[in-house]
Amino acid sequence: MKATHVDVRLCYYSHTRGWIPVKQGLDSLSKREMEVMKLLALGAAPKEIGSKLVLSTKTVLTYKDRIFEKLNMNSIAELIHYALHHNVVKNLNEPKRSNVVQMPRARVAI
């Protein structure tokens, strides 16, 4: 049996299971936190998110704070950048490749 090296700084200890790796990045977020993150990254206000997910605004803000803490963020701008970089949301400004048609350039004689 091969011994595997585990960085103890990235683990927590369970009396029944030993050292367990801590979830990092997107894996550390709950399903609800992911939903809130997606909506925040798309520009929705906490009040709008609360209405859509049937949560109070205060609960949405708590989820936002947890997301910031887990992903080590300080601003919505960082959250948006992270969400785009990790494909949590798609860049809405990019044209879909299947809809882009290359038109030949017209030559005009003057």
Phi, psi and omega per residue, in radians:
M1 nan 2.246 3.141
K2 -1.383 2.445 3.043
A3 -1.513 2.356 3.109
T4 -1.904 2.459 3.126
H5 -1.545 2.244 3.103
V6 -2.165 2.243 3.099
D7 -1.250 1.949 -3.052
V8 -1.094 -0.453 3.134
R9 -1.151 -0.367 -3.136
L10 -1.806 0.389 -3.098
C11 -2.294 2.887 2.922
Y12 -2.235 2.742 -3.046
Y13 -1.772 2.267 3.046
S14 -1.970 2.298 -3.122
H15 -1.094 -0.479 -3.102
T16 -1.654 -0.472 -3.053
R17 -2.071 -0.024 3.131
G18 1.395 -2.619 -3.124
W19 -1.344 2.226 -3.101
I20 -2.119 2.226 3.128
P21 -1.073 2.443 3.096
V22 -1.404 2.390 3.081
K23 -1.198 2.450 -3.137
Q24 -2.237 2.779 3.089
G25 1.087 -2.460 -3.091
L26 -1.097 -0.503 3.126
D27 -1.109 -0.398 -3.112
S28 -1.410 -0.217 -3.099
L29 -1.518 2.488 3.049
S30 -1.317 2.957 3.117
K31 -1.030 -0.745 -3.126
R32 -1.177 -0.693 3.092
E33 -1.096 -0.664 3.091
M34 -1.105 -0.731 3.112
E35 -1.059 -0.797 -3.139
V36 -1.129 -0.745 3.136
M37 -1.045 -0.790 3.127
K38 -1.024 -0.811 -3.106
L39 -1.189 -0.676 3.076
L40 -1.094 -0.743 -3.129
A41 -1.142 -0.484 3.100
L42 -1.463 -0.010 3.046
G43 1.675 0.163 3.135
A44 -1.287 2.481 3.088
A45 -1.385 2.702 3.128
P46 -0.935 -0.642 3.131
K47 -1.143 -0.721 3.102
E48 -1.124 -0.747 3.140
I49 -1.094 -0.749 3.105
G50 -1.018 -0.764 3.123
S51 -1.118 -0.756 -3.090
K52 -1.192 -0.700 -3.081
L53 -1.711 0.087 -3.124
V54 0.991 0.988 3.096
L55 -2.301 2.758 3.038
S56 -1.332 2.736 3.104
T57 -1.037 -0.675 3.135
K58 -1.089 -0.688 3.111
T59 -1.141 -0.723 3.099
V60 -1.062 -0.759 3.126
L61 -1.129 -0.599 3.068
T62 -1.142 -0.770 3.074
Y63 -1.051 -0.750 3.122
K64 -1.032 -0.780 3.124
D65 -1.098 -0.705 3.121
R66 -1.132 -0.728 3.114
I67 -1.063 -0.834 3.136
F68 -1.025 -0.735 -3.115
E69 -1.173 -0.828 -3.096
K70 -1.148 -0.612 -3.102
L71 -1.741 0.119 3.106
N72 0.969 0.976 -3.114
M73 -2.070 2.807 3.128
N74 -2.214 -0.161 -3.068
S75 -2.616 2.835 3.075
I76 -1.125 -0.617 3.118
A77 -1.027 -0.747 3.085
E78 -1.112 -0.703 3.137
L79 -1.099 -0.781 3.141
I80 -1.090 -0.813 3.122
H81 -1.032 -0.807 3.128
Y82 -1.070 -0.793 -3.112
A83 -1.099 -0.708 3.111
L84 -1.204 -0.754 -3.099
H85 -1.148 -0.568 -3.115
H86 -1.781 0.270 3.079
N87 0.993 0.571 3.032
V88 -1.268 -0.694 3.022
V89 -2.254 2.717 3.119
K90 -1.614 2.615 3.068
N91 -1.234 1.955 -3.072
L92 -1.276 -0.237 3.141
N93 -1.474 -0.297 3.129
E94 -1.374 2.286 3.098
P95 -1.233 2.575 3.076
K96 -1.244 2.358 -3.085
R97 -1.075 -0.643 -3.084
S98 -1.236 -0.383 -3.115
N99 -1.637 -0.142 -3.101
V100 -1.494 2.168 3.122
V101 -1.989 2.212 3.102
Q102 -1.451 2.076 3.122
M103 -1.714 2.410 3.087
P104 -1.170 2.540 3.134
R105 -1.355 2.377 3.131
A106 -1.463 2.417 3.078
R107 -1.720 2.280 -3.105
V108 -2.085 2.222 3.093
A109 -1.586 2.342 -3.137
I110 -1.946 nan nan
